[in-house]
Amino acid sequence: MNFDGNFLEIGRVDPEPLRELVASISDDEWNSDPFRQKRYEVHRDTQTVPLVFDPDFRHSHPTRLPKLQQFEPVLRPILGLVADHFEESELGRSLIEQFGLGYFVRATLVRLVAGGSIAAHTDNNFSLVHSHRVHVPIVTDPDVLFTVGSETKNLDAGHVYEINNRRMHSVANNSGTDRVHLILDFVLPGEQCCCGRKLHPSTLCSPQACRDTDHLQVACTCYPEQ
């Protein structure tokens, strides 16, 4: 989702319970689902453990995968913090009255190998553009650098960040440690991205209405980089 900025810290959680579970994930499990790496060249240095995920990147009725059952108890405080942040905003309250509660459409653990990188890219499909992309660092190092737009920073473990995924973003793991993030995509039903509000203000966003902006054929300039 595009917003006025690159990173927005929305809260903090204790990363230790999740870190302990992450440590129990075997290399075979990390390598068992190569979909993300095969589909997107920029993610070739990563491995994933999907918890809520669909290969078609649907925007509703997500699939809860078996691994979620193991992680769900320790995820609850994180999921609650994120949902409250968006749903208790002025916009969130007004949308809930019309369209109902928000929901997580994707939840994935992503490991970026030591010395690896994620090349600069933007997220382009309908659901990624219309979701709030949230990163929760679980295992990290001061030499892991995340760039969004013109801003580069180290994301601290346990801090919860929304990133502006409509801007170019990249990651460099310059450390000897595998970095692990929990990545969440949260949807507020009925929310229009800024391009949608600008280009078709009287029509709700849909894959058909938003096709041009979703694939960046029309520049999304309502929140220009500073």
PyMOL CGO cylinders between C-alpha atoms (Angstrom):
from pymol import cmd
from pymol.cgo import CYLINDER

trace = [
    CYLINDER, 0.00, 0.00, 0.00, 1.28, 3.45, -0.85, 0.3, 1, 1, 1, 1, 1, 1,
    CYLINDER, 1.28, 3.45, -0.85, 1.52, 6.00, 1.97, 0.3, 1, 1, 1, 1, 1, 1,
    CYLINDER, 1.52, 6.00, 1.97, 3.38, 9.20, 2.73, 0.3, 1, 1, 1, 1, 1, 1,
    CYLINDER, 3.38, 9.20, 2.73, 6.72, 7.72, 3.70, 0.3, 1, 1, 1, 1, 1, 1,
    CYLINDER, 6.72, 7.72, 3.70, 8.98, 4.70, 3.31, 0.3, 1, 1, 1, 1, 1, 1,
    CYLINDER, 8.98, 4.70, 3.31, 8.79, 2.96, 6.70, 0.3, 1, 1, 1, 1, 1, 1,
    CYLINDER, 8.79, 2.96, 6.70, 6.17, 3.33, 9.43, 0.3, 1, 1, 1, 1, 1, 1,
    CYLINDER, 6.17, 3.33, 9.43, 6.87, 1.72, 12.80, 0.3, 1, 1, 1, 1, 1, 1,
    CYLINDER, 6.87, 1.72, 12.80, 3.51, 0.64, 14.18, 0.3, 1, 1, 1, 1, 1, 1,
    CYLINDER, 3.51, 0.64, 14.18, 4.52, -1.09, 17.41, 0.3, 1, 1, 1, 1, 1, 1,
    CYLINDER, 4.52, -1.09, 17.41, 6.79, -3.51, 19.20, 0.3, 1, 1, 1, 1, 1, 1,
    CYLINDER, 6.79, -3.51, 19.20, 6.43, -7.14, 20.29, 0.3, 1, 1, 1, 1, 1, 1,
    CYLINDER, 6.43, -7.14, 20.29, 8.56, -9.66, 22.14, 0.3, 1, 1, 1, 1, 1, 1,
    CYLINDER, 8.56, -9.66, 22.14, 10.30, -11.60, 19.33, 0.3, 1, 1, 1, 1, 1, 1,
    CYLINDER, 10.30, -11.60, 19.33, 11.67, -14.35, 21.58, 0.3, 1, 1, 1, 1, 1, 1,
    CYLINDER, 11.67, -14.35, 21.58, 8.73, -16.83, 21.50, 0.3, 1, 1, 1, 1, 1, 1,
    CYLINDER, 8.73, -16.83, 21.50, 8.64, -16.68, 17.73, 0.3, 1, 1, 1, 1, 1, 1,
    CYLINDER, 8.64, -16.68, 17.73, 12.43, -16.83, 17.51, 0.3, 1, 1, 1, 1, 1, 1,
    CYLINDER, 12.43, -16.83, 17.51, 12.42, -20.07, 19.49, 0.3, 1, 1, 1, 1, 1, 1,
    CYLINDER, 12.42, -20.07, 19.49, 9.94, -21.64, 17.07, 0.3, 1, 1, 1, 1, 1, 1,
    CYLINDER, 9.94, -21.64, 17.07, 11.87, -20.38, 14.06, 0.3, 1, 1, 1, 1, 1, 1,
    CYLINDER, 11.87, -20.38, 14.06, 14.99, -22.06, 15.43, 0.3, 1, 1, 1, 1, 1, 1,
    CYLINDER, 14.99, -22.06, 15.43, 13.17, -25.40, 15.27, 0.3, 1, 1, 1, 1, 1, 1,
    CYLINDER, 13.17, -25.40, 15.27, 12.51, -25.13, 11.52, 0.3, 1, 1, 1, 1, 1, 1,
    CYLINDER, 12.51, -25.13, 11.52, 14.75, -27.56, 9.65, 0.3, 1, 1, 1, 1, 1, 1,
    CYLINDER, 14.75, -27.56, 9.65, 16.57, -26.75, 6.41, 0.3, 1, 1, 1, 1, 1, 1,
    CYLINDER, 16.57, -26.75, 6.41, 14.32, -29.27, 4.67, 0.3, 1, 1, 1, 1, 1, 1,
    CYLINDER, 14.32, -29.27, 4.67, 11.28, -27.27, 5.79, 0.3, 1, 1, 1, 1, 1, 1,
    CYLINDER, 11.28, -27.27, 5.79, 12.84, -23.98, 4.68, 0.3, 1, 1, 1, 1, 1, 1,
    CYLINDER, 12.84, -23.98, 4.68, 13.48, -25.47, 1.24, 0.3, 1, 1, 1, 1, 1, 1,
    CYLINDER, 13.48, -25.47, 1.24, 10.22, -27.39, 0.84, 0.3, 1, 1, 1, 1, 1, 1,
    CYLINDER, 10.22, -27.39, 0.84, 8.27, -24.59, -0.90, 0.3, 1, 1, 1, 1, 1, 1,
    CYLINDER, 8.27, -24.59, -0.90, 10.39, -22.88, -3.60, 0.3, 1, 1, 1, 1, 1, 1,
    CYLINDER, 10.39, -22.88, -3.60, 7.43, -21.11, -5.26, 0.3, 1, 1, 1, 1, 1, 1,
    CYLINDER, 7.43, -21.11, -5.26, 8.54, -17.60, -4.33, 0.3, 1, 1, 1, 1, 1, 1,
    CYLINDER, 8.54, -17.60, -4.33, 12.14, -18.16, -5.43, 0.3, 1, 1, 1, 1, 1, 1,
    CYLINDER, 12.14, -18.16, -5.43, 11.16, -19.73, -8.75, 0.3, 1, 1, 1, 1, 1, 1,
    CYLINDER, 11.16, -19.73, -8.75, 8.57, -17.10, -9.63, 0.3, 1, 1, 1, 1, 1, 1,
    CYLINDER, 8.57, -17.10, -9.63, 10.58, -14.03, -8.61, 0.3, 1, 1, 1, 1, 1, 1,
    CYLINDER, 10.58, -14.03, -8.61, 14.27, -13.85, -9.47, 0.3, 1, 1, 1, 1, 1, 1,
    CYLINDER, 14.27, -13.85, -9.47, 14.83, -11.11, -6.89, 0.3, 1, 1, 1, 1, 1, 1,
    CYLINDER, 14.83, -11.11, -6.89, 14.00, -13.62, -4.12, 0.3, 1, 1, 1, 1, 1, 1,
    CYLINDER, 14.00, -13.62, -4.12, 16.53, -16.27, -5.20, 0.3, 1, 1, 1, 1, 1, 1,
    CYLINDER, 16.53, -16.27, -5.20, 18.52, -15.84, -1.94, 0.3, 1, 1, 1, 1, 1, 1,
    CYLINDER, 18.52, -15.84, -1.94, 15.50, -16.48, 0.26, 0.3, 1, 1, 1, 1, 1, 1,
    CYLINDER, 15.50, -16.48, 0.26, 13.61, -19.46, 1.60, 0.3, 1, 1, 1, 1, 1, 1,
    CYLINDER, 13.61, -19.46, 1.60, 10.06, -19.36, 2.88, 0.3, 1, 1, 1, 1, 1, 1,
    CYLINDER, 10.06, -19.36, 2.88, 7.73, -21.11, 5.26, 0.3, 1, 1, 1, 1, 1, 1,
    CYLINDER, 7.73, -21.11, 5.26, 4.21, -20.03, 4.26, 0.3, 1, 1, 1, 1, 1, 1,
    CYLINDER, 4.21, -20.03, 4.26, 1.57, -19.92, 6.99, 0.3, 1, 1, 1, 1, 1, 1,
    CYLINDER, 1.57, -19.92, 6.99, -1.27, -18.23, 5.12, 0.3, 1, 1, 1, 1, 1, 1,
    CYLINDER, -1.27, -18.23, 5.12, -0.69, -18.17, 1.38, 0.3, 1, 1, 1, 1, 1, 1,
    CYLINDER, -0.69, -18.17, 1.38, -2.18, -18.80, -2.06, 0.3, 1, 1, 1, 1, 1, 1,
    CYLINDER, -2.18, -18.80, -2.06, -0.13, -18.97, -5.28, 0.3, 1, 1, 1, 1, 1, 1,
    CYLINDER, -0.13, -18.97, -5.28, -2.81, -17.00, -7.12, 0.3, 1, 1, 1, 1, 1, 1,
    CYLINDER, -2.81, -17.00, -7.12, -2.32, -14.03, -4.75, 0.3, 1, 1, 1, 1, 1, 1,
    CYLINDER, -2.32, -14.03, -4.75, -6.05, -13.80, -4.12, 0.3, 1, 1, 1, 1, 1, 1,
    CYLINDER, -6.05, -13.80, -4.12, -7.34, -10.83, -2.15, 0.3, 1, 1, 1, 1, 1, 1,
    CYLINDER, -7.34, -10.83, -2.15, -9.92, -12.66, -0.04, 0.3, 1, 1, 1, 1, 1, 1,
    CYLINDER, -9.92, -12.66, -0.04, -10.66, -16.12, 1.40, 0.3, 1, 1, 1, 1, 1, 1,
    CYLINDER, -10.66, -16.12, 1.40, -6.99, -16.96, 2.04, 0.3, 1, 1, 1, 1, 1, 1,
    CYLINDER, -6.99, -16.96, 2.04, -5.78, -20.50, 2.69, 0.3, 1, 1, 1, 1, 1, 1,
    CYLINDER, -5.78, -20.50, 2.69, -4.54, -21.30, 6.20, 0.3, 1, 1, 1, 1, 1, 1,
    CYLINDER, -4.54, -21.30, 6.20, -1.71, -23.82, 5.76, 0.3, 1, 1, 1, 1, 1, 1,
    CYLINDER, -1.71, -23.82, 5.76, -0.92, -26.65, 8.22, 0.3, 1, 1, 1, 1, 1, 1,
    CYLINDER, -0.92, -26.65, 8.22, 2.20, -24.95, 9.59, 0.3, 1, 1, 1, 1, 1, 1,
    CYLINDER, 2.20, -24.95, 9.59, 0.06, -22.09, 10.90, 0.3, 1, 1, 1, 1, 1, 1,
    CYLINDER, 0.06, -22.09, 10.90, -1.32, -24.33, 13.64, 0.3, 1, 1, 1, 1, 1, 1,
    CYLINDER, -1.32, -24.33, 13.64, 2.15, -24.60, 15.21, 0.3, 1, 1, 1, 1, 1, 1,
    CYLINDER, 2.15, -24.60, 15.21, 2.83, -20.86, 15.05, 0.3, 1, 1, 1, 1, 1, 1,
    CYLINDER, 2.83, -20.86, 15.05, -0.59, -19.36, 15.69, 0.3, 1, 1, 1, 1, 1, 1,
    CYLINDER, -0.59, -19.36, 15.69, -0.37, -19.20, 19.52, 0.3, 1, 1, 1, 1, 1, 1,
    CYLINDER, -0.37, -19.20, 19.52, 2.80, -17.07, 19.46, 0.3, 1, 1, 1, 1, 1, 1,
    CYLINDER, 2.80, -17.07, 19.46, 1.55, -15.01, 16.50, 0.3, 1, 1, 1, 1, 1, 1,
    CYLINDER, 1.55, -15.01, 16.50, -1.58, -13.81, 18.27, 0.3, 1, 1, 1, 1, 1, 1,
    CYLINDER, -1.58, -13.81, 18.27, -0.02, -10.79, 20.01, 0.3, 1, 1, 1, 1, 1, 1,
    CYLINDER, -0.02, -10.79, 20.01, 1.58, -9.69, 16.73, 0.3, 1, 1, 1, 1, 1, 1,
    CYLINDER, 1.58, -9.69, 16.73, -1.57, -10.19, 14.69, 0.3, 1, 1, 1, 1, 1, 1,
    CYLINDER, -1.57, -10.19, 14.69, -3.61, -8.35, 17.31, 0.3, 1, 1, 1, 1, 1, 1,
    CYLINDER, -3.61, -8.35, 17.31, -1.25, -5.38, 17.34, 0.3, 1, 1, 1, 1, 1, 1,
    CYLINDER, -1.25, -5.38, 17.34, -1.30, -5.08, 13.55, 0.3, 1, 1, 1, 1, 1, 1,
    CYLINDER, -1.30, -5.08, 13.55, -5.08, -5.46, 13.22, 0.3, 1, 1, 1, 1, 1, 1,
    CYLINDER, -5.08, -5.46, 13.22, -5.71, -2.91, 15.98, 0.3, 1, 1, 1, 1, 1, 1,
    CYLINDER, -5.71, -2.91, 15.98, -3.35, -0.41, 14.36, 0.3, 1, 1, 1, 1, 1, 1,
    CYLINDER, -3.35, -0.41, 14.36, -5.25, -0.38, 11.08, 0.3, 1, 1, 1, 1, 1, 1,
    CYLINDER, -5.25, -0.38, 11.08, -8.78, -1.02, 12.32, 0.3, 1, 1, 1, 1, 1, 1,
    CYLINDER, -8.78, -1.02, 12.32, -8.68, 1.60, 15.08, 0.3, 1, 1, 1, 1, 1, 1,
    CYLINDER, -8.68, 1.60, 15.08, -7.54, 4.39, 12.75, 0.3, 1, 1, 1, 1, 1, 1,
    CYLINDER, -7.54, 4.39, 12.75, -10.15, 6.90, 11.63, 0.3, 1, 1, 1, 1, 1, 1,
    CYLINDER, -10.15, 6.90, 11.63, -10.17, 5.36, 8.15, 0.3, 1, 1, 1, 1, 1, 1,
    CYLINDER, -10.17, 5.36, 8.15, -10.29, 1.83, 9.53, 0.3, 1, 1, 1, 1, 1, 1,
    CYLINDER, -10.29, 1.83, 9.53, -13.31, 2.54, 11.74, 0.3, 1, 1, 1, 1, 1, 1,
    CYLINDER, -13.31, 2.54, 11.74, -15.23, 4.08, 8.86, 0.3, 1, 1, 1, 1, 1, 1,
    CYLINDER, -15.23, 4.08, 8.86, -14.44, 1.15, 6.54, 0.3, 1, 1, 1, 1, 1, 1,
    CYLINDER, -14.44, 1.15, 6.54, -15.40, -1.44, 9.15, 0.3, 1, 1, 1, 1, 1, 1,
    CYLINDER, -15.40, -1.44, 9.15, -18.84, 0.16, 9.45, 0.3, 1, 1, 1, 1, 1, 1,
    CYLINDER, -18.84, 0.16, 9.45, -19.38, -0.30, 5.71, 0.3, 1, 1, 1, 1, 1, 1,
    CYLINDER, -19.38, -0.30, 5.71, -17.42, -3.43, 4.80, 0.3, 1, 1, 1, 1, 1, 1,
    CYLINDER, -17.42, -3.43, 4.80, -16.60, -5.36, 7.97, 0.3, 1, 1, 1, 1, 1, 1,
    CYLINDER, -16.60, -5.36, 7.97, -13.41, -6.23, 9.80, 0.3, 1, 1, 1, 1, 1, 1,
    CYLINDER, -13.41, -6.23, 9.80, -9.98, -6.40, 8.21, 0.3, 1, 1, 1, 1, 1, 1,
    CYLINDER, -9.98, -6.40, 8.21, -8.10, -9.66, 7.72, 0.3, 1, 1, 1, 1, 1, 1,
    CYLINDER, -8.10, -9.66, 7.72, -4.67, -11.12, 7.01, 0.3, 1, 1, 1, 1, 1, 1,
    CYLINDER, -4.67, -11.12, 7.01, -4.52, -12.35, 3.43, 0.3, 1, 1, 1, 1, 1, 1,
    CYLINDER, -4.52, -12.35, 3.43, -0.93, -13.65, 3.67, 0.3, 1, 1, 1, 1, 1, 1,
    CYLINDER, -0.93, -13.65, 3.67, 1.51, -14.55, 6.47, 0.3, 1, 1, 1, 1, 1, 1,
    CYLINDER, 1.51, -14.55, 6.47, 4.94, -15.93, 5.63, 0.3, 1, 1, 1, 1, 1, 1,
    CYLINDER, 4.94, -15.93, 5.63, 8.26, -16.54, 7.36, 0.3, 1, 1, 1, 1, 1, 1,
    CYLINDER, 8.26, -16.54, 7.36, 11.09, -15.51, 5.05, 0.3, 1, 1, 1, 1, 1, 1,
    CYLINDER, 11.09, -15.51, 5.05, 14.76, -16.30, 5.54, 0.3, 1, 1, 1, 1, 1, 1,
    CYLINDER, 14.76, -16.30, 5.54, 17.38, -14.28, 3.65, 0.3, 1, 1, 1, 1, 1, 1,
    CYLINDER, 17.38, -14.28, 3.65, 20.66, -16.18, 3.70, 0.3, 1, 1, 1, 1, 1, 1,
    CYLINDER, 20.66, -16.18, 3.70, 23.84, -14.69, 5.11, 0.3, 1, 1, 1, 1, 1, 1,
    CYLINDER, 23.84, -14.69, 5.11, 25.52, -12.59, 2.43, 0.3, 1, 1, 1, 1, 1, 1,
    CYLINDER, 25.52, -12.59, 2.43, 22.39, -12.68, 0.29, 0.3, 1, 1, 1, 1, 1, 1,
    CYLINDER, 22.39, -12.68, 0.29, 20.33, -9.86, -1.16, 0.3, 1, 1, 1, 1, 1, 1,
    CYLINDER, 20.33, -9.86, -1.16, 16.92, -8.98, -2.55, 0.3, 1, 1, 1, 1, 1, 1,
    CYLINDER, 16.92, -8.98, -2.55, 17.30, -6.75, -5.59, 0.3, 1, 1, 1, 1, 1, 1,
    CYLINDER, 17.30, -6.75, -5.59, 15.37, -3.49, -5.92, 0.3, 1, 1, 1, 1, 1, 1,
    CYLINDER, 15.37, -3.49, -5.92, 11.78, -4.06, -7.03, 0.3, 1, 1, 1, 1, 1, 1,
    CYLINDER, 11.78, -4.06, -7.03, 8.21, -2.94, -6.48, 0.3, 1, 1, 1, 1, 1, 1,
    CYLINDER, 8.21, -2.94, -6.48, 5.19, -5.10, -5.67, 0.3, 1, 1, 1, 1, 1, 1,
    CYLINDER, 5.19, -5.10, -5.67, 2.83, -4.97, -8.62, 0.3, 1, 1, 1, 1, 1, 1,
    CYLINDER, 2.83, -4.97, -8.62, -0.20, -7.26, -8.49, 0.3, 1, 1, 1, 1, 1, 1,
    CYLINDER, -0.20, -7.26, -8.49, -3.63, -6.19, -7.25, 0.3, 1, 1, 1, 1, 1, 1,
    CYLINDER, -3.63, -6.19, -7.25, -3.55, -7.84, -3.85, 0.3, 1, 1, 1, 1, 1, 1,
    CYLINDER, -3.55, -7.84, -3.85, 0.00, -6.74, -2.98, 0.3, 1, 1, 1, 1, 1, 1,
    CYLINDER, 0.00, -6.74, -2.98, -0.77, -3.15, -4.00, 0.3, 1, 1, 1, 1, 1, 1,
    CYLINDER, -0.77, -3.15, -4.00, -3.99, -3.11, -1.94, 0.3, 1, 1, 1, 1, 1, 1,
    CYLINDER, -3.99, -3.11, -1.94, -2.60, -4.76, 1.20, 0.3, 1, 1, 1, 1, 1, 1,
    CYLINDER, -2.60, -4.76, 1.20, -0.61, -3.22, 4.02, 0.3, 1, 1, 1, 1, 1, 1,
    CYLINDER, -0.61, -3.22, 4.02, 2.79, -4.94, 3.83, 0.3, 1, 1, 1, 1, 1, 1,
    CYLINDER, 2.79, -4.94, 3.83, 4.11, -5.46, 7.38, 0.3, 1, 1, 1, 1, 1, 1,
    CYLINDER, 4.11, -5.46, 7.38, 7.56, -6.77, 8.35, 0.3, 1, 1, 1, 1, 1, 1,
    CYLINDER, 7.56, -6.77, 8.35, 8.43, -8.12, 11.80, 0.3, 1, 1, 1, 1, 1, 1,
    CYLINDER, 8.43, -8.12, 11.80, 12.17, -8.89, 12.12, 0.3, 1, 1, 1, 1, 1, 1,
    CYLINDER, 12.17, -8.89, 12.12, 12.67, -12.06, 14.16, 0.3, 1, 1, 1, 1, 1, 1,
    CYLINDER, 12.67, -12.06, 14.16, 16.34, -12.92, 13.57, 0.3, 1, 1, 1, 1, 1, 1,
    CYLINDER, 16.34, -12.92, 13.57, 18.52, -10.10, 12.27, 0.3, 1, 1, 1, 1, 1, 1,
    CYLINDER, 18.52, -10.10, 12.27, 21.86, -8.31, 12.55, 0.3, 1, 1, 1, 1, 1, 1,
    CYLINDER, 21.86, -8.31, 12.55, 22.98, -4.66, 12.44, 0.3, 1, 1, 1, 1, 1, 1,
    CYLINDER, 22.98, -4.66, 12.44, 24.54, -5.35, 9.01, 0.3, 1, 1, 1, 1, 1, 1,
    CYLINDER, 24.54, -5.35, 9.01, 21.17, -6.25, 7.45, 0.3, 1, 1, 1, 1, 1, 1,
    CYLINDER, 21.17, -6.25, 7.45, 20.09, -3.13, 5.56, 0.3, 1, 1, 1, 1, 1, 1,
    CYLINDER, 20.09, -3.13, 5.56, 16.58, -2.56, 4.18, 0.3, 1, 1, 1, 1, 1, 1,
    CYLINDER, 16.58, -2.56, 4.18, 16.06, 0.18, 1.59, 0.3, 1, 1, 1, 1, 1, 1,
    CYLINDER, 16.06, 0.18, 1.59, 12.68, 1.66, 0.66, 0.3, 1, 1, 1, 1, 1, 1,
    CYLINDER, 12.68, 1.66, 0.66, 12.67, 4.62, -1.71, 0.3, 1, 1, 1, 1, 1, 1,
    CYLINDER, 12.67, 4.62, -1.71, 15.67, 6.76, -0.80, 0.3, 1, 1, 1, 1, 1, 1,
    CYLINDER, 15.67, 6.76, -0.80, 15.84, 5.57, 2.84, 0.3, 1, 1, 1, 1, 1, 1,
    CYLINDER, 15.84, 5.57, 2.84, 18.04, 2.77, 4.16, 0.3, 1, 1, 1, 1, 1, 1,
    CYLINDER, 18.04, 2.77, 4.16, 17.86, 1.44, 7.70, 0.3, 1, 1, 1, 1, 1, 1,
    CYLINDER, 17.86, 1.44, 7.70, 18.40, -1.60, 9.90, 0.3, 1, 1, 1, 1, 1, 1,
    CYLINDER, 18.40, -1.60, 9.90, 15.08, -2.98, 11.14, 0.3, 1, 1, 1, 1, 1, 1,
    CYLINDER, 15.08, -2.98, 11.14, 15.29, -3.98, 14.79, 0.3, 1, 1, 1, 1, 1, 1,
    CYLINDER, 15.29, -3.98, 14.79, 14.08, -7.36, 16.02, 0.3, 1, 1, 1, 1, 1, 1,
    CYLINDER, 14.08, -7.36, 16.02, 10.61, -7.20, 17.54, 0.3, 1, 1, 1, 1, 1, 1,
    CYLINDER, 10.61, -7.20, 17.54, 9.75, -3.85, 15.98, 0.3, 1, 1, 1, 1, 1, 1,
    CYLINDER, 9.75, -3.85, 15.98, 6.76, -3.95, 13.65, 0.3, 1, 1, 1, 1, 1, 1,
    CYLINDER, 6.76, -3.95, 13.65, 7.03, -1.93, 10.44, 0.3, 1, 1, 1, 1, 1, 1,
    CYLINDER, 7.03, -1.93, 10.44, 4.78, -1.20, 7.52, 0.3, 1, 1, 1, 1, 1, 1,
    CYLINDER, 4.78, -1.20, 7.52, 6.80, -0.62, 4.37, 0.3, 1, 1, 1, 1, 1, 1,
    CYLINDER, 6.80, -0.62, 4.37, 5.72, 1.32, 1.30, 0.3, 1, 1, 1, 1, 1, 1,
    CYLINDER, 5.72, 1.32, 1.30, 5.78, -1.48, -1.23, 0.3, 1, 1, 1, 1, 1, 1,
    CYLINDER, 5.78, -1.48, -1.23, 4.75, 0.82, -4.09, 0.3, 1, 1, 1, 1, 1, 1,
    CYLINDER, 4.75, 0.82, -4.09, 8.23, 2.33, -3.91, 0.3, 1, 1, 1, 1, 1, 1,
    CYLINDER, 8.23, 2.33, -3.91, 11.40, 0.54, -4.98, 0.3, 1, 1, 1, 1, 1, 1,
    CYLINDER, 11.40, 0.54, -4.98, 12.67, -1.59, -2.11, 0.3, 1, 1, 1, 1, 1, 1,
    CYLINDER, 12.67, -1.59, -2.11, 15.61, -3.93, -1.57, 0.3, 1, 1, 1, 1, 1, 1,
    CYLINDER, 15.61, -3.93, -1.57, 17.52, -5.75, 1.16, 0.3, 1, 1, 1, 1, 1, 1,
    CYLINDER, 17.52, -5.75, 1.16, 21.23, -6.46, 1.62, 0.3, 1, 1, 1, 1, 1, 1,
    CYLINDER, 21.23, -6.46, 1.62, 22.24, -9.03, 4.24, 0.3, 1, 1, 1, 1, 1, 1,
    CYLINDER, 22.24, -9.03, 4.24, 25.87, -8.04, 4.74, 0.3, 1, 1, 1, 1, 1, 1,
    CYLINDER, 25.87, -8.04, 4.74, 26.17, -10.19, 7.86, 0.3, 1, 1, 1, 1, 1, 1,
    CYLINDER, 26.17, -10.19, 7.86, 27.12, -13.77, 8.60, 0.3, 1, 1, 1, 1, 1, 1,
    CYLINDER, 27.12, -13.77, 8.60, 23.65, -14.46, 9.99, 0.3, 1, 1, 1, 1, 1, 1,
    CYLINDER, 23.65, -14.46, 9.99, 20.56, -15.68, 8.15, 0.3, 1, 1, 1, 1, 1, 1,
    CYLINDER, 20.56, -15.68, 8.15, 17.91, -12.97, 8.52, 0.3, 1, 1, 1, 1, 1, 1,
    CYLINDER, 17.91, -12.97, 8.52, 14.34, -14.08, 9.27, 0.3, 1, 1, 1, 1, 1, 1,
    CYLINDER, 14.34, -14.08, 9.27, 11.28, -11.84, 9.00, 0.3, 1, 1, 1, 1, 1, 1,
    CYLINDER, 11.28, -11.84, 9.00, 7.62, -12.52, 9.50, 0.3, 1, 1, 1, 1, 1, 1,
    CYLINDER, 7.62, -12.52, 9.50, 5.86, -10.81, 6.58, 0.3, 1, 1, 1, 1, 1, 1,
    CYLINDER, 5.86, -10.81, 6.58, 2.14, -10.05, 6.86, 0.3, 1, 1, 1, 1, 1, 1,
    CYLINDER, 2.14, -10.05, 6.86, -0.31, -8.60, 4.34, 0.3, 1, 1, 1, 1, 1, 1,
    CYLINDER, -0.31, -8.60, 4.34, -3.33, -6.98, 6.00, 0.3, 1, 1, 1, 1, 1, 1,
    CYLINDER, -3.33, -6.98, 6.00, -6.46, -5.93, 4.11, 0.3, 1, 1, 1, 1, 1, 1,
    CYLINDER, -6.46, -5.93, 4.11, -9.01, -3.32, 5.10, 0.3, 1, 1, 1, 1, 1, 1,
    CYLINDER, -9.01, -3.32, 5.10, -12.03, -4.21, 2.94, 0.3, 1, 1, 1, 1, 1, 1,
    CYLINDER, -12.03, -4.21, 2.94, -13.17, -1.30, 0.80, 0.3, 1, 1, 1, 1, 1, 1,
    CYLINDER, -13.17, -1.30, 0.80, -9.91, 0.62, 1.12, 0.3, 1, 1, 1, 1, 1, 1,
    CYLINDER, -9.91, 0.62, 1.12, -8.78, 2.35, -2.05, 0.3, 1, 1, 1, 1, 1, 1,
    CYLINDER, -8.78, 2.35, -2.05, -5.12, 2.82, -2.80, 0.3, 1, 1, 1, 1, 1, 1,
    CYLINDER, -5.12, 2.82, -2.80, -4.16, 6.44, -3.40, 0.3, 1, 1, 1, 1, 1, 1,
    CYLINDER, -4.16, 6.44, -3.40, -4.04, 5.88, -7.17, 0.3, 1, 1, 1, 1, 1, 1,
    CYLINDER, -4.04, 5.88, -7.17, -7.59, 4.53, -7.08, 0.3, 1, 1, 1, 1, 1, 1,
    CYLINDER, -7.59, 4.53, -7.08, -8.85, 7.54, -5.14, 0.3, 1, 1, 1, 1, 1, 1,
    CYLINDER, -8.85, 7.54, -5.14, -7.19, 9.79, -7.71, 0.3, 1, 1, 1, 1, 1, 1,
    CYLINDER, -7.19, 9.79, -7.71, -8.06, 8.02, -10.98, 0.3, 1, 1, 1, 1, 1, 1,
    CYLINDER, -8.06, 8.02, -10.98, -11.50, 6.54, -10.24, 0.3, 1, 1, 1, 1, 1, 1,
    CYLINDER, -11.50, 6.54, -10.24, -12.73, 8.18, -7.03, 0.3, 1, 1, 1, 1, 1, 1,
    CYLINDER, -12.73, 8.18, -7.03, -16.34, 7.00, -7.33, 0.3, 1, 1, 1, 1, 1, 1,
    CYLINDER, -16.34, 7.00, -7.33, -15.47, 3.34, -8.00, 0.3, 1, 1, 1, 1, 1, 1,
    CYLINDER, -15.47, 3.34, -8.00, -14.12, 0.86, -5.49, 0.3, 1, 1, 1, 1, 1, 1,
    CYLINDER, -14.12, 0.86, -5.49, -10.77, -0.67, -6.34, 0.3, 1, 1, 1, 1, 1, 1,
    CYLINDER, -10.77, -0.67, -6.34, -10.95, -3.99, -8.16, 0.3, 1, 1, 1, 1, 1, 1,
    CYLINDER, -10.95, -3.99, -8.16, -8.52, -5.91, -10.38, 0.3, 1, 1, 1, 1, 1, 1,
    CYLINDER, -8.52, -5.91, -10.38, -10.44, -4.62, -13.41, 0.3, 1, 1, 1, 1, 1, 1,
    CYLINDER, -10.44, -4.62, -13.41, -10.64, -0.97, -12.34, 0.3, 1, 1, 1, 1, 1, 1,
    CYLINDER, -10.64, -0.97, -12.34, -7.05, -0.82, -11.12, 0.3, 1, 1, 1, 1, 1, 1,
    CYLINDER, -7.05, -0.82, -11.12, -5.26, -2.85, -13.80, 0.3, 1, 1, 1, 1, 1, 1,
    CYLINDER, -5.26, -2.85, -13.80, -3.14, 0.02, -15.15, 0.3, 1, 1, 1, 1, 1, 1,
    CYLINDER, -3.14, 0.02, -15.15, -1.94, 1.31, -11.79, 0.3, 1, 1, 1, 1, 1, 1,
    CYLINDER, -1.94, 1.31, -11.79, -1.38, -2.19, -10.37, 0.3, 1, 1, 1, 1, 1, 1,
    CYLINDER, -1.38, -2.19, -10.37, 1.10, -2.93, -13.13, 0.3, 1, 1, 1, 1, 1, 1,
    CYLINDER, 1.10, -2.93, -13.13, 2.65, 0.53, -12.81, 0.3, 1, 1, 1, 1, 1, 1,
    CYLINDER, 2.65, 0.53, -12.81, 1.69, 1.61, -16.32, 0.3, 1, 1, 1, 1, 1, 1,
    CYLINDER, 1.69, 1.61, -16.32, 0.37, 4.75, -14.62, 0.3, 1, 1, 1, 1, 1, 1,
    CYLINDER, 0.37, 4.75, -14.62, 2.78, 6.32, -12.17, 0.3, 1, 1, 1, 1, 1, 1,
    CYLINDER, 2.78, 6.32, -12.17, 1.48, 6.41, -8.59, 0.3, 1, 1, 1, 1, 1, 1,
    CYLINDER, 1.48, 6.41, -8.59, 2.54, 9.95, -7.70, 0.3, 1, 1, 1, 1, 1, 1,
    CYLINDER, 2.54, 9.95, -7.70, 0.02, 10.95, -5.04, 0.3, 1, 1, 1, 1, 1, 1,
    CYLINDER, 0.02, 10.95, -5.04, 2.72, 10.38, -2.39, 0.3, 1, 1, 1, 1, 1, 1,
    CYLINDER, 2.72, 10.38, -2.39, 5.90, 11.44, -4.20, 0.3, 1, 1, 1, 1, 1, 1,
    CYLINDER, 5.90, 11.44, -4.20, 9.25, 10.47, -2.73, 0.3, 1, 1, 1, 1, 1, 1,
    CYLINDER, 9.25, 10.47, -2.73, 10.99, 13.13, -0.71, 0.3, 1, 1, 1, 1, 1, 1,
]
cmd.load_cgo(trace, "trace")
